[in-house]
Amino acid sequence: MKNSFEQLNKILAGILKEYGMEKQVKEAEALNIWREEIGVRIARVTEPLKVADGKLFVKVKSSSWRSELILLKPAILNKINKRLGKLIIKDIVFV
């Protein structure tokens, strides 16, 4: 059963790559994994909005949280891109 899913995953990845959609799918995935990667505490005060040109735009509840997240940005970028399997998100813009 596991081999069937792995084969299907490879086929879908190939199709997405062939049609030039791999990057868009990975960008959408970044929005979906945000909460898992940053943890509950930060997830409560943030909301991922969109990805454009390799930039992840994230709404932040307050300016004090924004300042703290700017300091954590390199670690967050690393975690997200590691989970995505390649460098997709080049920057995070906290708004």
C-alpha positions as CSV (number, residue, x, y, z in Angstrom):
1,M,0.0,0.0,0.0
2,K,2.8,2.4,0.9
3,N,4.5,1.8,-2.5
4,S,1.3,2.7,-4.3
5,F,1.1,6.1,-2.5
6,E,4.8,6.7,-3.2
7,Q,4.3,5.9,-6.9
8,L,1.3,8.2,-7.0
9,N,3.2,11.0,-5.3
10,K,6.0,10.7,-7.8
11,I,3.6,10.7,-10.7
12,L,1.8,13.8,-9.4
13,A,5.1,15.6,-8.7
14,G,6.2,14.9,-12.3
15,I,3.0,16.2,-13.7
16,L,3.2,19.4,-11.6
17,K,6.8,19.9,-12.6
18,E,6.0,19.3,-16.3
19,Y,3.3,22.0,-16.2
20,G,5.4,24.4,-14.2
21,M,3.1,24.3,-11.2
22,E,5.5,22.8,-8.7
23,K,6.4,26.1,-7.2
24,Q,2.8,27.3,-6.8
25,V,1.9,24.0,-5.0
26,K,4.9,24.4,-2.6
27,E,3.9,28.0,-1.9
28,A,0.4,26.9,-1.1
29,E,1.8,24.2,1.1
30,A,3.8,26.8,3.0
31,L,0.5,28.5,4.0
32,N,-0.9,25.1,5.2
33,I,2.1,24.1,7.3
34,W,2.6,27.5,9.0
35,R,0.8,26.5,12.3
36,E,2.6,23.2,12.6
37,E,6.0,24.7,12.0
38,I,5.8,27.7,14.3
39,G,3.9,26.2,17.2
40,V,0.7,27.0,19.1
41,R,1.9,30.1,20.9
42,I,2.9,32.0,17.8
43,A,0.0,30.6,15.7
44,R,-2.4,32.3,18.1
45,V,-1.1,35.7,17.2
46,T,-0.4,35.2,13.4
47,E,-2.2,34.4,10.2
48,P,-0.5,33.4,7.0
49,L,-2.1,35.5,4.2
50,K,-0.3,34.7,0.9
51,V,2.9,33.9,-0.9
52,A,4.1,36.2,-3.7
53,D,7.5,36.1,-5.4
54,G,8.9,33.9,-2.7
55,K,7.7,36.1,0.1
56,L,5.3,34.7,2.7
57,F,3.0,37.5,4.1
58,V,1.9,36.9,7.6
59,K,-0.6,39.1,9.6
60,V,0.6,39.7,13.2
61,K,-1.7,40.6,16.1
62,S,0.6,43.4,17.6
63,S,3.7,45.3,16.9
64,S,5.5,43.7,19.9
65,W,4.9,40.3,18.4
66,R,6.0,41.6,15.0
67,S,9.3,42.7,16.6
68,E,9.8,39.3,18.2
69,L,9.0,37.4,15.0
70,I,11.5,39.5,13.0
71,L,14.2,38.2,15.3
72,L,12.9,34.6,14.8
73,K,12.6,35.0,11.0
74,P,15.8,33.1,10.1
75,A,14.8,30.1,12.2
76,I,11.2,30.1,10.9
77,L,12.4,30.4,7.2
78,N,14.7,27.4,7.8
79,K,12.0,25.3,9.3
80,I,9.5,26.0,6.6
81,N,11.9,25.4,3.7
82,K,13.2,22.3,5.3
83,R,9.7,20.9,5.5
84,L,9.0,21.9,1.9
85,G,12.1,20.1,0.8
86,K,13.7,23.1,-1.1
87,L,14.1,26.8,-0.9
88,I,10.7,28.1,-1.7
89,I,10.2,30.9,0.8
90,K,12.9,33.4,0.6
91,D,11.5,36.0,3.0
92,I,8.7,36.5,5.5
93,V,6.9,39.9,5.6
94,F,5.1,40.5,8.9
95,V,2.2,42.9,8.5
